[in-house]
Amino acid sequence: MQLYYTLDQTTPSDHMTPSSRLKVTLSIAAGLFLLAVVFIIIQGQQPTVSSPDTDRESSGGAPQVQVLKVQRRDISQTLSLPANISPWYQATLYGKVSGYVKWIGVDKGDVVKKGQLLAVMDAPEIEDQYKQAEADYEIKKVTYERYLSVWQDNHDIIAKQDVDVAKAAAESAKHLRDSRKTLLAYTSVYAPFDGIITARFADPGALIQAATGSSTQAAPLFTIMDMQNVRVYVNVPQEAAGWARPALPVTLVPQEAGVEPIEATITRTTEALDPATRTLLVEIDVPNAHRHLQPGMFVNASLHLQRHPNALAVSPAALVPAKGGKEKGVFVVTNDTVKLVPVKTGIDDGLWIEVVEGLAGDEEVVVVGKNGLTDGQRVQATPYNLPSGKAAKQKM
């Protein structure tokens, strides 16, 4: 028995009805339309980037640049540092002798004069010692005077040695009395200089220990400060310590509202750097009659390290950095042709850079459009207006 297989050569499309073919065609067309819409949207969202060379080229092909003439200006290099204010004089007053506080005549904020009585201590044992020394001196003084009178009348009655011993005893008693008197005077505390009481640590009745050996165990009475002049201390880093010298101009800017900047100069320095911080301590003495500057305040001290008057200067935007073995320079425009001129620069104040070598002072340099320029290329130059700014201050 033979088996025969018949291969059906028909395709699915052959069995599709006209309505089915129409649906497939419409589906394909709709998909292509959606793809076209998406492509158009994506192309519309992409930013249009124009070539810098195309933007700055004119119809003739020469790039457009903006130029600025080299100028003469006063250029200063300034360093801004934090500074602390300290009083002209400051003293913490302790009791020289032990005793109870008997009377206090001042309080915090009081203005005192040199030699003014501030407090009185009650030390009865010292007063008793003084009275005893006074009486001992009186009797020994009388004894010496009597011995001297007898010896002067008759040398045979009393020996000269007895007179000398009596004299020495009287002088010794006198010194002891004077010492006790000095200790008794220490029970009164006086102001050592004109100033203001900034702290008070004791009240009447408090026991004050003598601070003769160490003040660590003794309680102080007052702290007094002289603020008629103040000392402003600045720690200058090693990099700028070489310029920090007496008479260097300094501008002090207090942080408090209503206080104007103060122009001053460096008064003195330690002339040696602190090994721990590698900084130089600088002191600036400032008059403070109105007491606008108070000890403990923080101010900004701007040190004018260098000042070059009438210096040749260009905008920082005109500099072409050194690369590829070439020195830094500027593009100078002469007769619509640029030339790269190497320059040597000096100090920089943030708005202008000093040019030490390379320019004469009458050149026009390219400030905008220097990227891509080559030496000897022709350009179309227009003036450049430098925007207003503020000189920079380096802060540490």
C-alpha positions in Angstrom: 0.0 0.0 0.0 1.4 3.4 -1.0 0.9 6.5 1.0 0.8 9.9 -0.8 1.4 13.2 0.9 0.2 16.5 -0.6 2.1 19.7 0.2 -0.1 22.7 0.6 1.8 25.7 -1.1 -0.8 28.3 -0.1 0.2 31.2 2.2 -1.8 32.8 5.0 -2.3 35.8 2.8 -4.0 33.7 0.3 -6.7 32.9 2.9 -7.0 36.5 4.1 -10.1 38.3 3.2 -9.9 41.9 1.7 -11.1 43.3 5.0 -8.2 41.6 6.9 -5.7 43.0 4.4 -7.1 46.5 4.9 -6.7 46.2 8.7 -3.1 45.1 8.4 -2.3 47.9 6.0 -3.8 50.5 8.3 -2.0 49.2 11.3 1.4 49.4 9.5 0.6 53.0 8.3 -0.3 54.0 11.8 2.9 52.6 13.3 5.0 54.4 10.7 3.1 57.7 11.4 3.8 57.3 15.2 7.5 56.7 14.5 7.7 59.8 12.4 6.0 61.9 15.1 8.4 60.7 17.8 11.4 61.4 15.6 10.2 64.9 14.9 9.7 65.6 18.7 13.1 64.3 19.6 14.8 66.4 16.9 12.9 69.5 18.2 14.1 69.0 21.8 17.8 68.8 20.9 19.6 72.2 21.4 21.1 73.8 18.5 24.8 74.3 19.0 26.5 76.7 16.8 30.2 76.6 16.2 32.2 79.2 18.0 34.3 79.7 14.9 31.1 80.2 12.8 29.7 82.7 15.3 32.8 84.9 15.5 33.5 84.7 11.8 32.2 87.4 9.5 31.1 87.1 6.0 34.6 87.7 4.9 36.0 84.8 7.1 38.1 86.9 9.6 37.2 86.1 13.2 35.7 88.9 15.3 37.5 89.7 18.6 37.1 92.3 21.3 40.2 94.3 22.4 41.2 96.4 25.4 44.0 98.9 25.5 46.8 98.4 28.0 46.3 100.8 31.0 48.3 102.4 33.7 46.9 101.8 37.2 47.8 101.5 40.9 47.8 97.8 41.8 47.8 96.5 45.3 48.2 93.0 46.7 46.1 92.6 49.7 45.9 89.8 52.3 42.8 89.5 54.5 43.3 87.8 57.9 41.2 87.4 61.1 42.5 89.6 64.0 41.9 89.7 67.7 41.7 92.9 69.9 43.4 93.0 73.2 43.6 95.9 75.8 46.6 98.2 76.0 47.1 97.1 79.6 45.4 94.2 81.5 45.9 93.1 85.1 44.2 90.7 87.4 44.4 91.9 91.0 45.0 89.5 93.9 45.4 90.0 97.6 49.0 90.3 98.8 48.0 89.2 102.3 45.3 86.8 103.5 42.2 88.3 105.0 38.5 88.9 104.7 37.1 91.5 102.3 36.0 94.4 104.4 34.9 96.9 101.7 34.6 97.0 97.9 34.1 100.3 96.2 33.8 99.4 92.5 32.0 97.0 90.3 32.1 95.7 86.7 32.1 98.5 84.1 33.3 101.2 86.5 36.0 103.6 85.2 38.8 104.0 87.7 41.9 106.2 87.9 45.5 105.2 88.8 45.9 105.0 92.6 42.1 104.9 93.3 41.2 102.7 96.3 39.3 99.6 95.1 38.9 97.4 98.1 40.0 97.0 101.8 40.9 93.7 103.4 40.4 93.0 107.1 43.6 91.3 108.5 43.7 91.9 112.3 46.8 89.7 112.9 48.9 91.8 110.5 47.8 94.9 112.3 48.7 93.4 115.6 52.1 92.4 114.2 52.7 95.9 113.1 51.8 97.4 116.5 54.2 94.9 118.2 57.0 95.8 115.8 56.3 99.5 116.4 56.6 99.1 120.2 59.7 97.0 120.0 61.4 99.6 117.8 60.5 102.4 120.2 62.0 100.6 123.2 65.2 99.7 121.4 65.5 103.2 120.0 65.3 104.6 123.6 67.8 102.1 124.8 70.3 103.0 122.1 69.8 106.7 122.8 70.5 106.2 126.6 73.6 104.0 126.0 74.9 106.6 123.6 74.3 109.5 126.1 76.1 107.7 128.9 79.0 106.7 126.7 79.4 110.3 125.5 79.5 111.5 129.2 82.0 108.9 130.4 83.7 106.3 128.3 84.6 104.3 131.4 81.1 103.6 132.5 79.9 101.7 129.4 81.8 100.1 126.6 81.6 101.3 123.0 80.6 97.8 122.0 77.4 97.9 124.1 76.5 101.2 122.3 77.0 99.6 118.9 74.9 96.5 119.8 72.1 98.8 121.0 72.3 100.8 117.8 72.1 97.6 115.6 69.2 96.3 117.6 67.3 99.6 117.1 67.9 99.6 113.4 66.8 96.0 113.1 63.6 96.8 114.9 63.0 99.7 112.7 63.3 97.5 109.5 60.9 95.0 111.0 58.4 97.7 111.8 58.7 99.1 108.2 58.1 95.6 106.9 55.0 95.1 109.0 53.8 98.5 107.9 54.2 97.5 104.2 52.2 94.3 104.8 49.5 96.3 106.5 49.3 98.7 103.5 48.6 95.6 101.3 45.3 95.3 103.0 44.2 98.2 100.7 44.0 97.4 97.0 44.5 100.3 94.6 44.2 100.6 90.8 47.6 100.2 89.1 46.6 102.3 86.1 43.7 104.1 84.5 41.1 101.7 83.1 37.8 99.9 83.4 36.9 97.1 85.8 35.9 94.2 83.5 35.5 91.5 86.2 34.8 91.3 89.9 35.3 88.0 91.7 34.7 88.7 95.4 32.1 90.3 97.7 32.4 91.8 101.2 33.0 89.0 103.7 34.8 86.7 101.3 38.1 85.1 102.5 41.0 85.9 100.2 44.2 83.9 100.3 47.5 85.6 99.8 48.8 85.1 96.2 52.5 85.5 97.2 53.7 82.1 96.0 51.2 81.0 93.4 47.9 82.5 92.1 46.5 79.0 91.3 45.0 78.5 94.8 44.2 82.2 95.4 41.0 83.9 94.3 41.4 87.2 92.4 39.6 90.4 93.3 39.3 92.3 90.0 40.4 92.4 86.4 41.2 95.9 85.1 41.8 96.9 81.5 43.1 100.0 79.8 41.1 100.5 76.6 42.2 104.0 75.6 44.4 102.3 73.1 44.1 98.7 72.0 46.4 96.1 70.5 45.3 94.2 67.4 47.0 90.9 66.9 47.3 89.2 63.6 48.9 85.8 62.7 50.5 86.2 59.3 51.3 83.0 57.4 54.8 82.2 56.4 54.1 82.9 52.7 53.4 86.6 53.5 55.6 87.1 56.6 58.4 88.6 54.5 56.2 91.7 53.7 54.8 92.1 57.3 57.1 94.8 58.5 56.5 97.9 60.8 54.7 100.8 59.0 53.0 98.4 56.5 49.5 99.9 55.8 46.6 97.9 57.3 42.8 98.3 57.0 40.8 97.0 60.0 37.2 96.1 59.2 35.0 95.5 62.3 32.1 93.2 62.0 29.7 95.4 64.0 27.3 97.6 62.1 28.0 101.3 62.3 31.7 101.0 62.8 33.7 102.4 59.9 36.9 100.7 58.6 40.0 101.9 60.4 43.3 102.7 58.6 46.4 101.9 60.6 49.9 100.5 60.2 51.8 97.6 61.7 53.5 98.7 64.9 55.7 95.8 65.7 56.2 92.1 65.0 57.8 89.2 66.9 60.4 88.8 64.1 60.2 85.1 64.6 57.6 82.6 63.4 55.8 80.3 65.8 57.1 76.7 65.0 53.7 75.2 65.8 51.7 77.3 63.4 54.4 78.7 61.1 52.9 82.2 61.5 54.3 85.6 62.4 52.6 87.5 65.2 51.9 91.1 64.2 50.7 93.9 66.5 48.8 96.9 65.4 48.3 99.7 67.9 45.0 101.6 67.5 43.7 104.7 69.4 40.3 103.8 71.0 39.1 106.9 72.9 35.5 106.2 72.1 35.9 102.5 72.9 34.3 101.3 69.7 36.9 98.5 69.7 36.5 96.2 72.7 38.9 93.6 73.9 37.9 90.1 72.7 36.3 91.4 69.5 37.1 89.9 66.1 38.0 92.1 63.1 39.2 91.5 59.6 42.7 92.9 59.0 43.6 93.6 55.4 47.3 93.9 55.0 48.4 95.8 51.9 51.5 93.7 51.2 52.5 95.4 48.0 51.4 98.5 46.1 52.8 99.4 42.7 51.6 102.9 41.6 51.2 103.7 37.9 51.9 100.0 36.9 51.3 98.7 33.4 48.2 96.5 33.6 46.0 94.2 31.5 42.8 92.4 32.2 43.2 88.8 33.4 41.0 87.6 30.5 43.7 88.8 28.0 46.4 86.4 29.2 47.1 83.3 27.2 48.4 80.6 29.6 51.8 79.0 28.9 51.7 75.6 27.3 53.6 73.5 24.9 56.9 75.1 25.9 55.7 78.6 25.1 55.6 81.4 27.7 52.4 83.0 28.7 51.5 86.1 26.6 48.8 88.2 25.1 47.5 88.7 21.6 48.3 92.2 20.4 46.2 93.6 17.5 48.0 95.8 15.0 46.4 96.7 11.7 43.8 94.0 12.1 46.5 91.4 12.6 47.2 89.6 15.9 50.6 88.8 17.3 51.3 86.6 20.3 53.6 88.7 22.6 55.2 86.9 25.6 54.9 88.9 28.8 56.1 88.7 32.4 53.5 89.5 35.0 53.7 90.8 38.5 51.1 91.2 41.3 47.3 90.7 40.7 44.5 92.5 42.5 41.7 90.4 40.9 40.7 93.1 38.3 44.1 93.8 36.8 47.4 92.0 36.4 50.6 93.9 36.4 52.8 93.5 33.3 56.5 93.8 34.1 58.0 93.0 30.7 56.8 92.6 27.2 54.5 95.6 26.6 55.1 99.2 26.0 51.8 100.6 27.1 50.1 101.7 23.9 49.0 98.2 22.6 45.5 96.8 22.2 45.2 93.2 23.5 42.5 90.7 22.7 40.2 90.0 25.6 37.3 88.1 24.0 37.8 85.6 21.1 41.4 84.7 21.6 40.7 80.9 21.6 41.8 79.4 18.3 43.8 82.5 17.2 47.2 81.9 15.7 50.1 84.3 15.4 49.8 86.5 12.3 46.1 85.8 11.8 43.8 88.6 10.5 40.9 89.6 12.7 38.1 92.1 13.0 38.5 94.0 16.3 35.9 95.9 18.3 36.3 97.7 21.6 35.6 95.8 24.8 33.9 97.3 27.9 35.4 95.9 31.0 32.6 95.2 33.5 32.9 97.0 36.9 34.2 94.9 39.7 35.8 94.9 43.1 39.5 94.3 43.8 40.1 90.8 45.2 41.5 90.2 48.7 43.2 87.0 49.5 41.7 85.5 52.6 43.5 83.0 54.8 
